Amino acid sequence: MKMTRFALPLLLAAILAACSSGSGGSNTRYEYPTMRPGATQTSIFGQEEEGLLGPGGLSLLGGDDEEQRGGPGIGVNAFLWRASLDTVSFMPVASADPFGGVIITDWYSPPENQNERYKINLYILDRTLRADGVRASIFRQRRATTGQWVDVQTDPGMGSDLENTILTRARQLRVASAQR
């Protein structure tokens, strides 16, 4: 048993050492996608930032035409993704999957009414900026006199209003990126 405890790390170290390109190896040179020279990337918070692999390196949110398609590291339209996050930024986000295009918020109670709470599920459905590229589901609950939360019907127009707000913000982001 003691022998296995020490043999396993040594075996893993030997495998990793064998994978290194230090001996022999080929002279293959790999090209990585980069942004155009001198370009900077703006984060969802409006701050300029470097790519994932340093200046001009691979970037999660892409640049130029990659940004319209969603870029190499994001599975959905980057403008819709950023606009969705911006729009629900006042709510706590429980889950965000940029590859699947799903944002799920946690329950949020407006400060003016602590006996009511909302939850939003956003689905980004396309890699292009289209009017039908985002879908919103809104859930609402009220606190009963017993203290339990009870589901309440939401206004059917709330979901489409939220979708329109996200689309408007996505268009603003797209216009702002074209002006840079």
Secondary structure, DSSP 4 states (H G I P E B T S, - for coil): -HHHHHHHHHHHHHHHHHHSSSSS----------PPTT--EE-TTS-EE-BTTBTTS--TT--THHHHHT-TT-SS-HHHHHHHHHHTTTSPEEEEETTTTEEEEPPB--TT-TTEEEEEEEEE--SS--TTSEEEEEEEEEE-TTS-EEEEPPPHHHHHHHHHHHHHHHHHHHHHHHT-
